[in-house]
Amino acid sequence: MVHDASSPITDYRIECVDRPNSPSEHRRHVTGIGTVGPDGSKRHWDDIAAVRTAMAHGDTFHTKSHTSDKTASVESYDCECGAETIRSNPRHMAENNLDNVIACPVP
């Protein structure tokens, strides 16, 4: 993992996701996310490649359960269908899984 010393490592909580509206499972990969930074600042990432780049530079992303406050780490994922996306670490429970995060509001 390479980190640019001029920029601090940040841990982002994912509060919403963008997905295409498609009946095909492999067409429903996350395409964007809304995050909250440690200082409470909100950001919308409309390019998953930018999220993956931030991860490669040391930033971390996680989801948080609304009922138990448990978190699940998020990682880069290369799907067999060819999509380069992100996913929750498979060891985490469904409650705080990226698949169960609400959709981001449409601007």
C-alpha angles and dihedrals in degrees: 000000000000121000129188105229091213093067124057122235110253131201111213126196112216110224101172142008139212119221132169113254098244134138090220113094092215091052093056098071116139109272100176141005140204115222141187117214125215090265092053095256115146126220135177115216107200093178120062089197087067090051091050090049091051089051091050088054093053105269115134132213129198143168125228129212114240092214106039105020089232115147133216122204119232124219140186112268131194107203121213087240089066098257115138103211143128134266141178116266102270092231093070125095122258093249094072097027119129088239090067098049114115122256118264114251115261109250 
